[in-house]
Amino acid sequence: MDEQKTNLSLPFAAVGDGAERCERTAQFLGFEPLSSNWVYCPNQFFDTCLPYRSRGCVRLVGYMIRRTLGWRDQHGDPIDQPHILTSYNELIRDAGISRGAIRDALDEAIKWGFIRCVNPGRRSVQDETQLNGVYELRWDEESRTYETDPKQFRGFVVQGCRTDIPNQFFDVVIPNEPLAVIKVVGVVIRQSIGFEARFGSRRKEAQLSYTDIQRRSKIGSRDTLNEAIRQAIHANFIQLASLGYFDPNAGRASLAAKYALKWLSNNTYHPTGSKTVPGKIPDLKPTNRFKNRTETGSKTVPANRFKNRTGIETKQRNETLKQQQAVVASVNLEAAKKLAEAGFDLKTAQVLALGHSLADVEQQIAWLPLRNPSSNPLGLLRRAIENSWPAPLKVQHAELSQDHPGREFVRHFYAGKAGNEGQPTAEPTPTEIAIADAFVKLLLAEWAEPSRVPDWGRQFGAFVRRTQESEPRKVRTFPLAVRLFGDTYAAHHRGEKRNFLQRVYQTNRSEVEARMKPAWYGYVAGVETRVAVEQRADYERFEAWRLERRGELANFRPGSSVALAALAHHDSERKRLDDFRAFFPDATLDFWPWVKTQNTNIQTA
């Protein structure tokens, strides 16, 4: 078949209520084998994005990876489509992101280096049609090192470090499931088929304890983790390949459970040979796993560990564990109290407080008015807490200091672009400031003069305006201006620096010459005195030559003002010393070599 793409209306990608999601889950019987449909996904998505970012950001980056790396031609080769043209409606329909969370998801993905904005787009206004935003995955084309630290991440590795991931993980799991379920399935993928052995083979299953999954997924509550694993198994995303075992005597007999993806072609078969009935969830915490955990010999039944989840009631094993759980319970109860005061009923407040600190809850409550809630403020607050939404744009904007280089550059860019010679009036967005920061950093690396940043912004704006004067559709936004004209202006910037340094150089030479010439003439006079004594015959010839020159000047228009001025100049000390240097040529008598011997810090060349 010709090079074509599958319909962009992805299956199971629409956002619906709980009943619809349950219906889609019931239809899912396992992942299709990798021989059919798969995405050549960067492993860094599982290492730097999925464990740390909000649900909206994870869904957005997953959607970008699916759109960018998930299409193939008739020969099975990837179709290169680096730029993704998308609208809010597409992100709602295909990526599973609510309209109110799209802007925060885009800003978060750009801030942490997963995507970059090619053109932010614009709404439909009078005389201008709607322009969809254009985004692309961000690739690390400079360092090319595999970075797992989210704070150091600057883009996906260009070559290698990727895994064939079933399309359905991006089409079914990410757009529809809670973040905890997505994380659990992602951990199983990363530690099984995402792990390449020494000789190139891939694991079929992963031996993972609760602690391993919790550490890799960054899920704070073990109770939330337990429920996420149960949901993932019930939805046929993963399967329990073998039960784990905990040695009550703290010996080496302990063994972590093994998990694997549920494959469509092998629904009821585990790699270990055990069989399970689809839909029947095995006991994730066997009753002998935590027997005799402490020296007191107390026994607990993990299956009943959380009898009343909303009440945060746990069975205590010893006095130390009681004290630890009392601290956790008190923090959660305080958070639940704050949520109840905000308007939630007590049961909902207690459930929502699980896994979230009091500081996080108070922060999200304080940010709620800045998110412009309309019909359902409590629903918006709940989503913000569950997904750990970052600060609203207004807060991020306010946190930028007034003399922030990127902010000043953008403000003066728009002023220069509009021909405004007065104070700038446009206020840039955090996205524009982030782009400007990187651009200004490059300019400062060439020319370390932070005070010139506003002038550079105006120059760049004026440069874009002049370049676009004959164009029917002019560049309106700063990010697009940087993308289209940033390299050209950077080259102009380097030329301006060279011209400036040349002017400074000439100015410095003139200043040094005016300051050092008197002392230099004193040095030449000293040499003249020494030559007059040590080389008397040569010096007498010099004096005779000088006398002959004076006679010639006196015979030219005798008595005229010109002749008198010429004779006065000839008889001056400086003229005599200049003639001495000409009669006795010596490099040590030149001005600039002598200056270097007096002060090595003076730049003369």
Number of C-alpha atoms within 10 A of each C-alpha: 6 7 12 11 12 9 7 9 12 15 12 22 22 22 17 13 9 10 9 14 18 14 10 16 21 13 12 16 19 20 23 17 15 13 8 8 16 22 24 20 22 21 22 22 20 22 19 20 22 26 24 18 22 23 27 27 28 28 26 26 24 22 21 23 22 21 19 21 19 25 21 18 14 11 9 9 10 15 16 12 12 16 18 18 15 15 16 17 12 15 20 19 20 23 30 26 26 16 13 14 18 19 16 19 24 20 19 23 23 21 16 19 20 28 24 23 23 18 20 16 18 14 11 11 8 7 6 9 10 13 15 17 18 17 21 21 22 19 17 19 13 10 10 15 15 17 18 15 11 16 10 11 19 22 23 25 22 16 13 11 16 19 19 17 23 22 21 21 20 26 22 23 24 26 29 28 19 15 24 26 25 26 29 27 24 25 25 26 25 22 22 21 20 24 20 16 10 7 6 8 10 15 16 18 24 23 19 19 17 16 12 13 22 21 13 20 25 17 20 15 12 15 15 17 22 16 14 22 25 18 20 23 23 18 25 23 28 24 29 23 24 19 17 19 18 20 16 16 13 11 8 8 10 14 16 17 19 20 27 24 26 24 21 15 12 14 18 17 16 21 14 10 10 11 12 16 10 14 12 9 18 15 12 17 19 16 16 15 18 18 18 17 18 14 8 9 12 13 14 18 14 17 12 12 15 14 12 10 15 16 16 19 13 16 15 15 16 14 9 10 11 14 12 11 17 13 11 16 17 13 18 25 20 18 24 27 18 18 25 16 12 14 11 18 13 16 14 14 23 22 15 21 26 25 16 18 18 19 12 14 25 14 13 20 19 11 18 17 13 13 17 12 14 9 8 8 16 17 11 17 23 19 15 22 20 19 18 18 20 18 18 18 17 13 13 12 17 10 10 14 9 9 9 11 21 24 27 23 29 32 23 29 28 25 22 25 21 14 13 15 10 9 9 17 11 12 15 18 14 21 21 18 25 16 21 23 19 11 17 22 15 13 20 13 9 13 15 12 10 13 9 13 21 20 15 22 26 26 20 28 25 21 18 24 20 12 13 13 10 9 10 7 8 13 16 12 15 24 21 16 17 19 13 14 14 16 12 12 18 18 11 13 17 14 12 13 13 12 11 11 12 12 12 12 15 13 12 15 17 11 11 16 16 10 11 15 14 11 11 19 17 13 13 20 18 11 15 19 12 12 15 14 10 11 12 12 12 13 19 12 12 17 14 11 13 17 12 11 13 15 11 10 17 15 10 13 11 11 10 10 10 13 16 16 12 14 17 11 13 18 13 10 12 16 13 17 17 15 16 20 18 11 15 15 11 9 11 12 19 13 15 20 12 15 19 13 10 12 9 9 7 13 13 15 7
